[in-house]
Amino acid sequence: MKLWMSLFVIGALLIVAIVRWENIVGAASAPPPSMGFFVTSAKSKTGNLGGLVGADRICQTLAAAVGQGDKTWRAYLSAERDAANNNNPTNARERIGNGPWFNANGIMVGNDLADLHARRGNPILLVDERGQMVPGNSNG
């Protein structure tokens, strides 16, 4: 299955995992927003992630390792032929909901799809599941 990345290829293949944040409380006493977006710390030399199912499993495992496994995580990947979609194409944008998305440090990465896709590699926003900078990522 041919997969292509819609956001980032930095050195080794990186996957972006996103979960939809549904309940945002505007009160000042509200807890910080829960992580809903990260650039994976896992790398692949071959790019063979096991299709969308395998890529989603990688994201779910990484999120669980940092205490965020209670949500359904999806890799931000598209596929020309997706077995789960009657071998039709699957678009990454359609897999992630409508936002907003917050990173592991509680910073909003994107309010909606347009805002998310306007990002250009801000290293403060685009961190891994542990809130760490992604090697090779810079403003631009």
Backbone hydrogen bonds, N-H to C=O, Kabsch-Sander energy under -0.5 kcal/mol:
donor,donor_aa,acceptor,acceptor_aa,energy
3,L,1,M,-0.5
4,W,78,S,-1.3
6,S,76,Y,-0.8
10,I,12,A,-0.8
11,G,9,V,-0.5
12,A,10,I,-0.7
13,L,44,S,-1.4
17,A,15,I,-0.5
17,A,38,F,-3.1
18,I,74,R,-2.4
19,V,36,G,-3.5
21,W,100,P,-0.9
22,E,20,R,-0.6
24,I,22,E,-0.7
25,V,23,N,-0.6
30,A,27,A,-1.7
36,G,102,F,-3.5
37,F,102,F,-1.2
38,F,17,A,-2.4
39,V,127,V,-2.4
40,T,15,I,-3.7
40,T,38,F,-0.6
44,S,13,L,-0.7
49,L,47,G,-1.2
54,G,50,G,-1.9
55,A,51,G,-2.3
56,D,52,L,-2.8
57,R,53,V,-2.0
58,I,54,G,-2.0
59,C,55,A,-2.1
60,Q,56,D,-2.7
61,T,57,R,-2.5
62,L,58,I,-2.4
63,A,59,C,-2.5
64,A,60,Q,-2.4
65,A,61,T,-1.8
66,V,62,L,-0.7
66,V,63,A,-1.0
67,G,64,A,-1.8
68,Q,63,A,-3.0
71,K,68,Q,-0.9
73,W,71,K,-0.7
74,R,18,I,-1.4
76,Y,16,V,-4.0
77,L,75,A,-1.9
78,S,4,W,-1.5
79,A,90,T,-2.3
80,E,2,K,-1.2
82,D,88,N,-2.0
83,A,81,R,-0.6
85,N,82,D,-2.1
86,N,83,A,-1.0
87,N,82,D,-2.0
88,N,82,D,-0.7
88,N,85,N,-2.0
90,T,79,A,-2.6
94,E,91,N,-1.1
95,R,92,A,-1.7
96,I,93,R,-0.8
101,W,110,G,-2.7
103,N,107,I,-2.6
106,G,103,N,-2.0
109,V,101,W,-3.0
110,G,101,W,-1.4
116,L,112,D,-2.8
117,H,113,L,-2.4
118,A,114,A,-0.7
118,A,115,D,-0.7
119,R,116,L,-1.2
125,L,122,N,-0.9
126,L,122,N,-2.7
127,V,125,L,-1.5
128,D,132,Q,-2.6
131,G,128,D,-2.0
134,V,126,L,-0.5
137,N,134,V,-2.2
140,G,120,R,-0.9
